[in-house]
């Protein structure tokens, strides 16, 4: 029954050419069901009596699809979806706050149940055995965020309601009271940030790490400010280390090893690597962001920034300060 359920999901709609029994058999094999073309044909011919299917009897090869006037929403979770959720669980757990992961618990459990049932039926679960998702950088553990705090933030954000909060700043021993006007939520890495204007703090939007809120209370009677705000413009300005940053013409000398990496995965569309006198010079138009500087420092022994001068000077200060710790 599971195999036939999966097979029905593979049948295209009436607006498509249809699939042959051989194509369906191959797709089922990719999902762990080893069947022959003839088995698929027998199944489809049997299901034709009770399902709104149709076949182009006069054409070769014969193709199956759903009828035009009727359709069928096959319930449950297909194997490909179950495998994708299972393999992505670790990556999602590393990057999403725990409150978001908790919301997906039912889907993860359903995916696991589907794969366990498939294994019991004797089918081969190939992709889950042969594919893994690994992070490309160090991923910090997701901070704990109270479900009630997040729900209140979402209500305030979607309905333009001010909030009175207790916020623990990075530098400070105790939470401080603030009146905020929520403007957006940003997820960077494993950290969730609220973008908001703060009362009596000017027109510049600020960012607040959501895990540092000790309390959040709606202030529905507080007058909403007339200050305009665009989340896209906030990101484009590169404020708070989040956005695209200022566009700069990066020039740097690089090692042959880094050059090989960049030829596979360029920094930008206009990136060039020029060799002269046995020296490799990188030129690319990039955004001067926190992420770019982190990447440069991560390749410090393979890269020397030449331009822009302000970036070179800032990196020199950081590398000298770091080196002093190991003197």
Buried (B, 14 or more C-beta within 10 A) or exposed (E): EBBBEBBBBBBEEBEEEBBBBBBBBBBBBEBBBEBEBEBBBEBBEEBEEEBBBBBEEEEEEBBBBBEEEEEEEBEEBBBBBBBBBBBBBBBBBBBBBBBBBEEBEEBBEBBBEBBEEBEEEEBEBEBBEEEEEEEEEEBEEBBEBBEEBBEBBEBBBEEEBBBBBBBBEEEEEEBEEBBBBBBBBBEBBBBBBBBBBBBEEEEEBBBBBBBBBBBBEBBEEBEEEEEEBEBEEBBEBBBBEBBBBEEBEBBBBBBEEBBEEBEEEBBEEEBEBEEEEEEBBBBBEBBBBBBBBEBBEEBBEBBBBBEBEEBBEBBEEBEEEEEEEEE
